[in-house]
Amino acid sequence: MSYNSADSVLPDELIEQIQRYVDGEYLYIPRKNSNQKAWGENNGTRTMLRKRNQYILDCYLTGMTVSRLAEEHFLSEKSIYRIIRETKEKQN
């Protein structure tokens, strides 16, 4: 995460008010609730997992065993079964 200098984005009066509370310290200002993004949206993780899960389901439906899928993806068999179940549910 990068940061902007308050001098370049805030009016002087507001900076003076903020300095009364946090003079010279770092201050994190969270996003508005309406602007927040879901987990994995910024870096593509969500998309990558969706594709992986679809691949797992497709392989399973064409005959690959759960144990082989677990080994190939470094997951437990229980996780593979969960991925298969959840991916099928999302398609219905």
N, C-alpha and C positions, 0 to 999 in steps of 0.2 A: 504494500500500500504506500503510495506517495502522499506527500502533504503539501499544502499551499501555505505560504506566509500570510498571516492575517493581514499584514499591511497591504497586500495586493488584492484582497477580496472583501475586506470589511471597512466600514467607515470609521474614522478616527474616534468618534464618540463611543461607538460600540466597543472598540478595542480598549478604551479607557475604562469602561464598565467591567469588561472581562478581567482586566489587569487588577482590579480591586479584589478579585477572588483567586486568580491563578497567575500571578505575576511571574512571567518567564518560564512557566512549566508547560509541558505538553498537555494538550487537551484534545480528547477525541469527541467529535460531534457525530452522533449516529444518524443514519439515514432516516428519513420519514418512513413510517410504516408503509405508505403507499408506493414508495420507491424501492423497497427491499426486494432482493432477488432470492429465489429458492436455492437451496444447497446444490452446488455443482453447475449452476447456470453460467457462471463467469468463465470457468476454465474447461468446460466441455466434459467433465466427469460424468454428469448425468446422461449425456448422449452416449458416451462410450459404454457405460454400464447397460443402457437399454439395448445397444447393439450386441453386446456380449451375451446378455440374457436371451435375446432372440436367437442368437447362434446356438446357444445351449439347448433351447427348446427344439429348434430345427434338427439338430444332431440327434437328440433323444427320439424325436418322432420318426427319424429314418433308421433307428435301430442301434445307435450307440448306447452303451451301458452307462448307468449312473456312476459306477466306480471309475470307468474310463474318463468320463467328463470331469469328475472330481479331481482325478489325477492331473488331467490336462490343464485345469484352471486353478490348481492349488487351493481347492475348496473342499469342505467336508461333503459327504454324501447327503447329509441332512440339508445343507445349503443348496445343493443341486436340486433336491426335491422341492424345496421352497421356491427357488427360481422358476422351475418348471410350472408349479402350481400358480404362482403369481402372474407369470407371463401369459399363461393360458387365460386366466381370469380377465386380464386387461384387454385381451382380444375379443372377448365376448361382450 
